[in-house]
Amino acid sequence: MEEKAFDLVLTGHIHKSFGRDSIGGTEVVNPGAVADGRYGILETGDEIDVKFKELG
């Protein structure tokens, strides 16, 4: 991500680093582990909209 340009990178199964960040101009989204009750809803268009949710 630091060497190439991407609009968006989605990650998963990383238990500690959930959230939204930017690395080298690339938007990085990790909703967290569904085993911990976390998930995300992503909508794309002119902008990237992310809603982080929890089960329950």
C-alpha distance matrix in Angstrom:
0.0 3.8 5.5 5.3 6.4 6.9 9.9 9.6 8.6 11.9 12.6 16.1 18.7 17.4 20.6 19.9 16.6 17.5 16.9 14.6 12.1 9.6 6.6 6.3 8.2 6.5 9.4 9.4 12.9 14.8 18.5 19.6 22.0 24.8 27.0 26.9 27.8 24.6 23.0 21.4 22.4 19.9 21.3 19.6 21.4 21.3 19.3 17.5 20.1 19.6 22.7 22.6 25.9 27.9 30.6 34.1
3.8 0.0 3.8 5.9 7.5 9.5 12.3 12.7 12.1 15.3 15.8 19.2 21.5 19.7 22.7 21.5 18.2 19.6 18.8 16.3 13.2 10.3 6.7 5.0 8.1 8.2 11.4 11.9 15.5 17.5 21.2 22.2 24.8 27.7 29.8 29.5 30.5 27.2 25.9 24.4 25.4 22.9 24.2 22.4 23.8 23.2 21.3 19.8 22.4 22.1 25.2 25.1 28.5 30.5 33.3 36.8
5.5 3.8 0.0 3.8 6.9 9.7 13.1 14.1 13.7 17.1 17.9 21.4 23.7 22.4 25.6 24.7 21.5 22.8 22.1 19.6 16.7 13.6 10.2 7.9 10.3 10.3 13.9 14.6 18.2 20.2 23.9 25.0 27.3 30.1 32.3 32.2 33.3 30.0 28.4 26.8 27.6 24.8 25.8 23.7 24.8 24.2 22.8 21.6 24.6 24.6 27.8 28.0 31.2 33.4 36.0 39.6
5.3 5.9 3.8 0.0 3.8 6.5 10.1 11.6 11.7 15.4 16.8 20.4 23.2 22.3 25.7 25.2 21.9 22.5 21.6 18.9 16.4 13.3 10.7 8.6 9.5 8.9 12.4 13.5 17.0 19.3 22.9 24.4 26.7 29.1 31.5 31.7 32.3 29.0 27.0 25.1 25.4 22.4 23.1 20.7 21.7 21.2 20.2 19.2 22.4 22.7 26.1 26.6 29.9 32.2 34.7 38.3
6.4 7.5 6.9 3.8 0.0 3.8 6.8 9.0 10.3 14.1 16.3 20.0 23.2 22.4 25.6 25.0 21.5 21.6 20.1 17.0 14.8 11.5 9.8 7.8 7.2 6.5 9.9 11.9 15.3 18.2 21.5 23.5 26.1 28.2 31.0 31.0 31.2 27.7 25.5 23.1 23.1 19.8 20.1 17.5 18.2 17.5 16.6 15.9 19.2 20.0 23.6 24.5 27.9 30.5 33.2 36.7
6.9 9.5 9.7 6.5 3.8 0.0 3.8 5.5 7.1 10.8 13.5 17.1 20.5 20.2 23.3 23.2 19.7 19.3 17.8 14.8 13.3 10.7 9.9 9.3 7.9 5.4 7.8 9.6 12.4 15.4 18.4 20.7 23.2 25.1 28.0 28.1 28.1 24.6 22.1 19.7 19.5 16.2 16.6 14.2 15.3 15.3 14.1 12.9 16.2 16.8 20.4 21.4 24.7 27.4 29.9 33.4
9.9 12.3 13.1 10.1 6.8 3.8 0.0 3.8 7.2 10.3 13.6 17.1 20.7 20.5 23.3 23.1 19.6 18.5 16.5 13.2 12.3 10.1 10.7 10.6 8.0 5.5 6.2 8.9 11.1 14.5 17.1 19.9 22.6 24.1 27.4 27.3 26.8 23.2 20.5 17.6 16.9 13.4 13.4 10.7 11.8 11.6 10.3 9.3 12.8 13.9 17.6 19.1 22.4 25.4 28.0 31.4
9.6 12.7 14.1 11.6 9.0 5.5 3.8 0.0 3.8 6.6 9.9 13.4 17.0 16.9 19.7 19.8 16.4 15.1 13.4 10.6 10.3 9.2 10.1 11.3 9.3 5.8 4.8 6.0 7.6 10.9 13.4 16.2 18.8 20.4 23.6 23.5 23.1 19.5 16.9 14.3 14.0 10.9 11.8 10.1 12.3 12.9 10.9 8.6 11.3 11.5 15.0 16.0 19.2 22.1 24.6 28.1
8.6 12.1 13.7 11.7 10.3 7.1 7.2 3.8 0.0 3.8 6.5 10.1 13.7 13.6 16.6 17.0 13.8 12.9 12.1 10.1 10.0 9.6 9.8 11.7 10.9 7.1 6.2 4.9 6.3 8.6 11.6 13.7 16.1 18.0 20.9 21.1 21.1 17.7 15.4 13.5 14.1 11.7 13.6 12.7 15.4 16.5 14.3 11.4 13.4 12.4 15.4 15.6 18.5 20.8 23.2 26.8
11.9 15.3 17.1 15.4 14.1 10.8 10.3 6.6 3.8 0.0 3.8 6.9 10.6 11.1 14.0 15.0 12.2 10.8 10.6 9.6 10.8 11.6 12.4 14.9 14.2 10.5 8.6 6.0 5.0 6.0 8.5 10.5 12.6 14.2 17.3 17.6 17.5 14.3 11.8 10.4 11.5 9.8 12.5 12.7 16.0 17.7 15.3 11.8 12.8 11.0 13.3 13.0 15.5 17.5 19.6 23.3
12.6 15.8 17.9 16.8 16.3 13.5 13.6 9.9 6.5 3.8 0.0 3.7 7.2 7.5 10.7 12.0 9.7 8.9 10.0 10.2 11.4 12.7 13.1 16.0 16.1 12.6 10.9 7.5 6.2 4.9 7.7 8.3 10.0 12.3 14.8 15.2 15.8 12.9 11.3 11.0 13.2 12.4 15.6 16.2 19.6 21.3 18.7 15.1 15.6 13.1 14.7 13.4 15.5 16.8 18.8 22.5
16.1 19.2 21.4 20.4 20.0 17.1 17.1 13.4 10.1 6.9 3.7 0.0 3.8 5.4 8.2 10.5 9.4 8.4 10.5 11.9 13.8 15.8 16.3 19.5 19.6 16.2 14.2 10.7 8.5 5.6 6.7 6.0 6.6 9.0 11.1 11.9 12.8 10.4 9.4 10.3 13.1 13.4 17.0 18.3 21.9 23.9 21.2 17.4 17.2 14.2 14.9 12.9 14.1 14.7 16.2 19.8
18.7 21.5 23.7 23.2 23.2 20.5 20.7 17.0 13.7 10.6 7.2 3.8 0.0 3.8 6.0 9.2 9.5 9.2 12.3 14.4 16.2 18.5 18.8 22.1 22.6 19.4 17.5 13.8 11.7 8.3 8.7 6.2 5.0 7.9 8.8 9.9 11.8 10.3 10.5 12.5 15.7 16.6 20.3 21.9 25.5 27.5 24.7 21.0 20.5 17.2 17.3 14.6 15.2 14.8 15.9 19.3
17.4 19.7 22.4 22.3 22.4 20.2 20.5 16.9 13.6 11.1 7.5 5.4 3.8 0.0 3.8 5.9 6.1 6.9 10.4 12.7 14.0 16.4 16.6 20.1 21.0 18.1 16.4 12.6 11.0 7.5 8.7 6.0 6.4 10.1 10.8 10.6 12.9 11.1 11.9 13.5 16.9 17.6 21.2 22.6 26.2 27.7 24.6 21.0 20.5 17.2 17.5 14.6 15.7 15.4 17.2 20.4
20.6 22.7 25.6 25.7 25.6 23.3 23.3 19.7 16.6 14.0 10.7 8.2 6.0 3.8 0.0 3.8 6.1 6.8 10.5 13.7 15.4 18.3 19.0 22.6 23.4 20.8 18.7 15.0 12.9 9.3 9.2 5.6 5.6 9.2 9.1 7.9 10.8 9.6 11.6 13.9 17.5 18.9 22.6 24.5 28.0 29.6 26.3 22.6 21.6 18.0 17.5 14.1 14.6 13.6 15.3 18.2
19.9 21.5 24.7 25.2 25.0 23.2 23.1 19.8 17.0 15.0 12.0 10.5 9.2 5.9 3.8 0.0 3.8 5.9 9.3 12.4 13.6 16.6 17.3 21.0 22.0 19.9 17.9 14.4 12.8 9.7 10.3 7.4 8.8 12.4 12.5 10.5 13.1 11.5 13.5 15.2 18.8 19.8 23.4 25.0 28.4 29.5 26.0 22.5 21.6 18.1 17.8 14.5 15.6 14.9 17.3 19.9
16.6 18.2 21.5 21.9 21.5 19.7 19.6 16.4 13.8 12.2 9.7 9.4 9.5 6.1 6.1 3.8 0.0 3.8 6.5 9.0 9.9 12.8 13.6 17.4 18.3 16.2 14.2 10.7 9.6 7.1 8.8 7.2 9.8 13.3 14.4 12.6 14.5 12.0 13.1 13.8 17.1 17.5 20.9 22.1 25.4 26.2 22.7 19.3 18.7 15.6 15.9 13.1 15.1 15.3 18.1 21.0
17.5 19.6 22.8 22.5 21.6 19.3 18.5 15.1 12.9 10.8 8.9 8.4 9.2 6.9 6.8 5.9 3.8 0.0 3.8 7.1 9.4 12.8 14.4 18.2 18.3 15.9 13.2 9.9 7.6 4.8 5.3 4.6 8.2 11.1 12.9 11.0 12.0 8.9 9.6 10.1 13.5 14.2 17.7 19.4 22.7 23.8 20.3 16.7 15.6 12.3 12.2 9.4 11.4 12.0 15.0 18.1
16.9 18.8 22.1 21.6 20.1 17.8 16.5 13.4 12.1 10.6 10.0 10.5 12.3 10.4 10.5 9.3 6.5 3.8 0.0 3.8 6.8 10.4 12.9 16.5 16.0 14.0 10.8 8.3 6.0 5.3 6.0 7.4 11.2 13.5 15.9 13.8 14.0 10.5 10.4 9.5 12.2 12.4 15.5 17.0 20.0 20.7 17.1 13.8 12.6 9.6 9.9 7.9 10.9 12.6 16.0 19.0
14.6 16.3 19.6 18.9 17.0 14.8 13.2 10.6 10.1 9.6 10.2 11.9 14.4 12.7 13.7 12.4 9.0 7.1 3.8 0.0 3.8 7.2 10.2 13.5 12.6 10.7 7.4 5.7 4.6 6.4 8.1 10.4 14.1 16.3 19.0 17.3 17.2 13.5 12.6 10.7 12.4 11.5 14.0 14.7 17.4 17.7 14.1 11.0 10.6 8.4 10.1 9.5 13.1 15.4 18.9 21.9
12.1 13.2 16.7 16.4 14.8 13.3 12.3 10.3 10.0 10.8 11.4 13.8 16.2 14.0 15.4 13.6 9.9 9.4 6.8 3.8 0.0 3.8 6.8 10.1 9.6 8.4 6.1 5.2 6.6 8.8 11.4 13.2 16.8 19.3 21.8 20.3 20.5 17.0 16.1 14.3 15.8 14.3 16.4 16.3 18.6 18.3 14.8 12.3 12.9 11.5 13.7 13.3 16.8 19.1 22.5 25.5
9.6 10.3 13.6 13.3 11.5 10.7 10.1 9.2 9.6 11.6 12.7 15.8 18.5 16.4 18.3 16.6 12.8 12.8 10.4 7.2 3.8 0.0 3.8 6.5 5.9 5.4 4.6 5.6 8.6 11.4 14.4 16.3 19.7 22.3 24.9 23.6 23.9 20.3 19.1 17.0 18.0 15.9 17.3 16.4 18.2 17.5 14.4 12.5 14.0 13.5 16.3 16.4 20.1 22.6 25.9 29.0
6.6 6.7 10.2 10.7 9.8 9.9 10.7 10.1 9.8 12.4 13.1 16.3 18.8 16.6 19.0 17.3 13.6 14.4 12.9 10.2 6.8 3.8 0.0 3.8 5.4 5.2 6.7 7.1 10.7 12.9 16.4 17.8 20.9 23.8 26.1 25.1 25.9 22.4 21.3 19.5 20.7 18.5 20.0 18.9 20.6 19.9 17.2 15.4 17.3 16.8 19.6 19.4 23.0 25.1 28.3 31.5
6.3 5.0 7.9 8.6 7.8 9.3 10.6 11.3 11.7 14.9 16.0 19.5 22.1 20.1 22.6 21.0 17.4 18.2 16.5 13.5 10.1 6.5 3.8 0.0 3.8 5.6 8.5 10.0 13.8 16.4 19.8 21.4 24.5 27.3 29.6 28.8 29.5 25.9 24.6 22.6 23.4 20.8 21.8 20.0 21.2 20.0 17.8 16.7 19.2 19.3 22.4 22.7 26.3 28.6 31.8 35.0
8.2 8.1 10.3 9.5 7.2 7.9 8.0 9.3 10.9 14.2 16.1 19.6 22.6 21.0 23.4 22.0 18.3 18.3 16.0 12.6 9.6 5.9 5.4 3.8 0.0 3.8 6.5 9.3 12.8 16.0 19.2 21.3 24.6 26.9 29.7 28.8 29.0 25.3 23.6 21.1 21.4 18.5 19.0 16.9 17.8 16.4 14.2 13.5 16.3 17.0 20.3 21.2 24.9 27.6 30.8 34.0
6.5 8.2 10.3 8.9 6.5 5.4 5.5 5.8 7.1 10.5 12.6 16.2 19.4 18.1 20.8 19.9 16.2 15.9 14.0 10.7 8.4 5.4 5.2 5.6 3.8 0.0 3.8 6.2 9.8 13.0 16.2 18.4 21.4 23.7 26.5 26.0 26.1 22.5 20.5 18.1 18.5 15.6 16.4 14.6 16.1 15.5 13.2 11.7 14.4 14.7 18.0 18.8 22.3 25.0 28.0 31.3
9.4 11.4 13.9 12.4 9.9 7.8 6.2 4.8 6.2 8.6 10.9 14.2 17.5 16.4 18.7 17.9 14.2 13.2 10.8 7.4 6.1 4.6 6.7 8.5 6.5 3.8 0.0 3.8 6.6 10.2 13.0 15.6 18.8 20.9 23.9 23.1 22.9 19.2 17.2 14.6 15.0 12.3 13.4 12.2 14.2 13.9 11.1 8.8 11.0 10.9 14.3 15.0 18.7 21.5 24.5 27.8
9.4 11.9 14.6 13.5 11.9 9.6 8.9 6.0 4.9 6.0 7.5 10.7 13.8 12.6 15.0 14.4 10.7 9.9 8.3 5.7 5.2 5.6 7.1 10.0 9.3 6.2 3.8 0.0 3.8 6.8 10.0 12.2 15.3 17.6 20.4 19.7 19.9 16.3 14.6 12.7 13.9 11.9 14.0 13.7 16.3 16.8 13.7 10.7 12.1 10.7 13.5 13.3 16.7 19.1 22.0 25.4
12.9 15.5 18.2 17.0 15.3 12.4 11.1 7.6 6.3 5.0 6.2 8.5 11.7 11.0 12.9 12.8 9.6 7.6 6.0 4.6 6.6 8.6 10.7 13.8 12.8 9.8 6.6 3.8 0.0 3.8 6.4 9.1 12.3 14.3 17.3 16.6 16.4 12.7 10.8 8.9 10.5 9.2 12.1 12.7 15.9 16.9 13.7 10.2 10.4 8.1 10.3 9.8 13.0 15.4 18.2 21.7
14.8 17.5 20.2 19.3 18.2 15.4 14.5 10.9 8.6 6.0 4.9 5.6 8.3 7.5 9.3 9.7 7.1 4.8 5.3 6.4 8.8 11.4 12.9 16.4 16.0 13.0 10.2 6.8 3.8 0.0 3.8 5.4 8.6 11.0 13.7 13.0 13.3 9.8 8.7 8.1 10.9 10.8 14.2 15.5 19.0 20.4 17.2 13.5 13.1 10.0 11.0 9.2 11.7 13.2 15.9 19.4
18.5 21.2 23.9 22.9 21.5 18.4 17.1 13.4 11.6 8.5 7.7 6.7 8.7 8.7 9.2 10.3 8.8 5.3 6.0 8.1 11.4 14.4 16.4 19.8 19.2 16.2 13.0 10.0 6.4 3.8 0.0 3.8 6.9 8.3 11.4 10.5 9.9 6.3 5.0 5.1 8.6 9.8 13.5 15.6 19.2 21.0 17.8 14.1 12.6 9.0 8.8 6.2 8.1 9.5 12.1 15.6
19.6 22.2 25.0 24.4 23.5 20.7 19.9 16.2 13.7 10.5 8.3 6.0 6.2 6.0 5.6 7.4 7.2 4.6 7.4 10.4 13.2 16.3 17.8 21.4 21.3 18.4 15.6 12.2 9.1 5.4 3.8 0.0 3.8 6.5 8.7 7.6 8.4 5.5 6.3 8.2 11.9 13.4 17.2 19.3 23.0 24.7 21.5 17.8 16.4 12.8 12.1 9.0 9.7 9.7 11.9 15.3
22.0 24.8 27.3 26.7 26.1 23.2 22.6 18.8 16.1 12.6 10.0 6.6 5.0 6.4 5.6 8.8 9.8 8.2 11.2 14.1 16.8 19.7 20.9 24.5 24.6 21.4 18.8 15.3 12.3 8.6 6.9 3.8 0.0 3.8 5.2 5.3 6.8 5.6 7.0 10.1 13.6 15.6 19.3 21.7 25.4 27.5 24.5 20.7 19.3 15.7 14.7 11.5 11.2 10.1 11.1 14.4
24.8 27.7 30.1 29.1 28.2 25.1 24.1 20.4 18.0 14.2 12.3 9.0 7.9 10.1 9.2 12.4 13.3 11.1 13.5 16.3 19.3 22.3 23.8 27.3 26.9 23.7 20.9 17.6 14.3 11.0 8.3 6.5 3.8 0.0 3.8 5.2 4.7 4.8 5.8 9.4 12.6 15.2 18.8 21.6 25.3 27.8 25.0 21.3 19.5 15.9 14.4 11.4 10.0 8.5 8.4 11.7
27.0 29.8 32.3 31.5 31.0 28.0 27.4 23.6 20.9 17.3 14.8 11.1 8.8 10.8 9.1 12.5 14.4 12.9 15.9 19.0 21.8 24.9 26.1 29.6 29.7 26.5 23.9 20.4 17.3 13.7 11.4 8.7 5.2 3.8 0.0 3.8 5.4 7.3 9.4 13.1 16.3 19.0 22.6 25.3 29.1 31.5 28.7 24.9 23.1 19.5 17.8 14.6 12.9 10.5 9.8 12.4
26.9 29.5 32.2 31.7 31.0 28.1 27.3 23.5 21.1 17.6 15.2 11.9 9.9 10.6 7.9 10.5 12.6 11.0 13.8 17.3 20.3 23.6 25.1 28.8 28.8 26.0 23.1 19.7 16.6 13.0 10.5 7.6 5.3 5.2 3.8 0.0 3.8 5.7 9.0 12.6 16.1 18.8 22.5 25.3 28.9 31.0 27.9 24.2 22.2 18.4 16.4 12.8 11.1 8.4 8.6 11.0
27.8 30.5 33.3 32.3 31.2 28.1 26.8 23.1 21.1 17.5 15.8 12.8 11.8 12.9 10.8 13.1 14.5 12.0 14.0 17.2 20.5 23.9 25.9 29.5 29.0 26.1 22.9 19.9 16.4 13.3 9.9 8.4 6.8 4.7 5.4 3.8 0.0 3.8 6.9 10.4 13.5 16.7 20.2 23.3 26.9 29.2 26.2 22.6 20.2 16.5 14.1 10.7 8.3 5.2 4.9 7.7
24.6 27.2 30.0 29.0 27.7 24.6 23.2 19.5 17.7 14.3 12.9 10.4 10.3 11.1 9.6 11.5 12.0 8.9 10.5 13.5 17.0 20.3 22.4 25.9 25.3 22.5 19.2 16.3 12.7 9.8 6.3 5.5 5.6 4.8 7.3 5.7 3.8 0.0 3.8 7.1 10.6 13.4 17.0 20.0 23.6 25.7 22.6 19.0 16.7 12.9 10.8 7.4 5.8 4.5 6.4 9.8
23.0 25.9 28.4 27.0 25.5 22.1 20.5 16.9 15.4 11.8 11.3 9.4 10.5 11.9 11.6 13.5 13.1 9.6 10.4 12.6 16.1 19.1 21.3 24.6 23.6 20.5 17.2 14.6 10.8 8.7 5.0 6.3 7.0 5.8 9.4 9.0 6.9 3.8 0.0 3.8 7.1 10.0 13.5 16.5 20.2 22.5 19.7 16.1 13.9 10.3 8.6 6.1 5.3 6.2 7.8 11.5
21.4 24.4 26.8 25.1 23.1 19.7 17.6 14.3 13.5 10.4 11.0 10.3 12.5 13.5 13.9 15.2 13.8 10.1 9.5 10.7 14.3 17.0 19.5 22.6 21.1 18.1 14.6 12.7 8.9 8.1 5.1 8.2 10.1 9.4 13.1 12.6 10.4 7.1 3.8 0.0 3.8 6.4 9.9 12.9 16.5 18.8 15.9 12.4 10.2 6.7 5.6 4.4 5.6 8.3 10.5 13.9
22.4 25.4 27.6 25.4 23.1 19.5 16.9 14.0 14.1 11.5 13.2 13.1 15.7 16.9 17.5 18.8 17.1 13.5 12.2 12.4 15.8 18.0 20.7 23.4 21.4 18.5 15.0 13.9 10.5 10.9 8.6 11.9 13.6 12.6 16.3 16.1 13.5 10.6 7.1 3.8 0.0 3.8 6.7 10.1 13.6 16.2 13.8 10.6 8.2 5.7 5.2 6.5 7.6 10.8 12.6 15.6
19.9 22.9 24.8 22.4 19.8 16.2 13.4 10.9 11.7 9.8 12.4 13.4 16.6 17.6 18.9 19.8 17.5 14.2 12.4 11.5 14.3 15.9 18.5 20.8 18.5 15.6 12.3 11.9 9.2 10.8 9.8 13.4 15.6 15.2 19.0 18.8 16.7 13.4 10.0 6.4 3.8 0.0 3.8 6.6 10.2 12.8 10.5 7.2 5.8 4.6 6.5 8.8 10.9 14.2 16.2 19.4
21.3 24.2 25.8 23.1 20.1 16.6 13.4 11.8 13.6 12.5 15.6 17.0 20.3 21.2 22.6 23.4 20.9 17.7 15.5 14.0 16.4 17.3 20.0 21.8 19.0 16.4 13.4 14.0 12.1 14.2 13.5 17.2 19.3 18.8 22.6 22.5 20.2 17.0 13.5 9.9 6.7 3.8 0.0 3.8 6.9 9.8 8.2 6.0 5.1 6.5 8.7 11.7 13.8 17.3 19.2 22.0
19.6 22.4 23.7 20.7 17.5 14.2 10.7 10.1 12.7 12.7 16.2 18.3 21.9 22.6 24.5 25.0 22.1 19.4 17.0 14.7 16.3 16.4 18.9 20.0 16.9 14.6 12.2 13.7 12.7 15.5 15.6 19.3 21.7 21.6 25.3 25.3 23.3 20.0 16.5 12.9 10.1 6.6 3.8 0.0 3.8 6.8 6.0 4.8 6.3 8.7 11.7 14.7 17.2 20.7 22.7 25.7
21.4 23.8 24.8 21.7 18.2 15.3 11.8 12.3 15.4 16.0 19.6 21.9 25.5 26.2 28.0 28.4 25.4 22.7 20.0 17.4 18.6 18.2 20.6 21.2 17.8 16.1 14.2 16.3 15.9 19.0 19.2 23.0 25.4 25.3 29.1 28.9 26.9 23.6 20.2 16.5 13.6 10.2 6.9 3.8 0.0 3.8 5.2 6.5 8.5 11.7 14.6 17.9 20.4 24.0 26.0 28.8
21.3 23.2 24.2 21.2 17.5 15.3 11.6 12.9 16.5 17.7 21.3 23.9 27.5 27.7 29.6 29.5 26.2 23.8 20.7 17.7 18.3 17.5 19.9 20.0 16.4 15.5 13.9 16.8 16.9 20.4 21.0 24.7 27.5 27.8 31.5 31.0 29.2 25.7 22.5 18.8 16.2 12.8 9.8 6.8 3.8 0.0 3.8 7.1 9.5 13.1 16.1 19.5 22.3 26.0 28.4 31.1
19.3 21.3 22.8 20.2 16.6 14.1 10.3 10.9 14.3 15.3 18.7 21.2 24.7 24.6 26.3 26.0 22.7 20.3 17.1 14.1 14.8 14.4 17.2 17.8 14.2 13.2 11.1 13.7 13.7 17.2 17.8 21.5 24.5 25.0 28.7 27.9 26.2 22.6 19.7 15.9 13.8 10.5 8.2 6.0 5.2 3.8 0.0 3.8 6.3 9.8 13.0 16.2 19.3 23.0 25.7 28.4
17.5 19.8 21.6 19.2 15.9 12.9 9.3 8.6 11.4 11.8 15.1 17.4 21.0 21.0 22.6 22.5 19.3 16.7 13.8 11.0 12.3 12.5 15.4 16.7 13.5 11.7 8.8 10.7 10.2 13.5 14.1 17.8 20.7 21.3 24.9 24.2 22.6 19.0 16.1 12.4 10.6 7.2 6.0 4.8 6.5 7.1 3.8 0.0 3.8 6.5 10.1 12.9 16.1 19.7 22.4 25.3
20.1 22.4 24.6 22.4 19.2 16.2 12.8 11.3 13.4 12.8 15.6 17.2 20.5 20.5 21.6 21.6 18.7 15.6 12.6 10.6 12.9 14.0 17.3 19.2 16.3 14.4 11.0 12.1 10.4 13.1 12.6 16.4 19.3 19.5 23.1 22.2 20.2 16.7 13.9 10.2 8.2 5.8 5.1 6.3 8.5 9.5 6.3 3.8 0.0 3.8 6.8 10.0 13.0 16.8 19.4 22.1
19.6 22.1 24.6 22.7 20.0 16.8 13.9 11.5 12.4 11.0 13.1 14.2 17.2 17.2 18.0 18.1 15.6 12.3 9.6 8.4 11.5 13.5 16.8 19.3 17.0 14.7 10.9 10.7 8.1 10.0 9.0 12.8 15.7 15.9 19.5 18.4 16.5 12.9 10.3 6.7 5.7 4.6 6.5 8.7 11.7 13.1 9.8 6.5 3.8 0.0 3.8 6.4 9.6 13.3 16.1 18.9
22.7 25.2 27.8 26.1 23.6 20.4 17.6 15.0 15.4 13.3 14.7 14.9 17.3 17.5 17.5 17.8 15.9 12.2 9.9 10.1 13.7 16.3 19.6 22.4 20.3 18.0 14.3 13.5 10.3 11.0 8.8 12.1 14.7 14.4 17.8 16.4 14.1 10.8 8.6 5.6 5.2 6.5 8.7 11.7 14.6 16.1 13.0 10.1 6.8 3.8 0.0 3.8 6.4 10.1 13.0 15.5
22.6 25.1 28.0 26.6 24.5 21.4 19.1 16.0 15.6 13.0 13.4 12.9 14.6 14.6 14.1 14.5 13.1 9.4 7.9 9.5 13.3 16.4 19.4 22.7 21.2 18.8 15.0 13.3 9.8 9.2 6.2 9.0 11.5 11.4 14.6 12.8 10.7 7.4 6.1 4.4 6.5 8.8 11.7 14.7 17.9 19.5 16.2 12.9 10.0 6.4 3.8 0.0 3.8 7.1 10.4 13.2
25.9 28.5 31.2 29.9 27.9 24.7 22.4 19.2 18.5 15.5 15.5 14.1 15.2 15.7 14.6 15.6 15.1 11.4 10.9 13.1 16.8 20.1 23.0 26.3 24.9 22.3 18.7 16.7 13.0 11.7 8.1 9.7 11.2 10.0 12.9 11.1 8.3 5.8 5.3 5.6 7.6 10.9 13.8 17.2 20.4 22.3 19.3 16.1 13.0 9.6 6.4 3.8 0.0 3.8 6.8 9.4
27.9 30.5 33.4 32.2 30.5 27.4 25.4 22.1 20.8 17.5 16.8 14.7 14.8 15.4 13.6 14.9 15.3 12.0 12.6 15.4 19.1 22.6 25.1 28.6 27.6 25.0 21.5 19.1 15.4 13.2 9.5 9.7 10.1 8.5 10.5 8.4 5.2 4.5 6.2 8.3 10.8 14.2 17.3 20.7 24.0 26.0 23.0 19.7 16.8 13.3 10.1 7.1 3.8 0.0 3.8 6.4
30.6 33.3 36.0 34.7 33.2 29.9 28.0 24.6 23.2 19.6 18.8 16.2 15.9 17.2 15.3 17.3 18.1 15.0 16.0 18.9 22.5 25.9 28.3 31.8 30.8 28.0 24.5 22.0 18.2 15.9 12.1 11.9 11.1 8.4 9.8 8.6 4.9 6.4 7.8 10.5 12.6 16.2 19.2 22.7 26.0 28.4 25.7 22.4 19.4 16.1 13.0 10.4 6.8 3.8 0.0 3.8
34.1 36.8 39.6 38.3 36.7 33.4 31.4 28.1 26.8 23.3 22.5 19.8 19.3 20.4 18.2 19.9 21.0 18.1 19.0 21.9 25.5 29.0 31.5 35.0 34.0 31.3 27.8 25.4 21.7 19.4 15.6 15.3 14.4 11.7 12.4 11.0 7.7 9.8 11.5 13.9 15.6 19.4 22.0 25.7 28.8 31.1 28.4 25.3 22.1 18.9 15.5 13.2 9.4 6.4 3.8 0.0
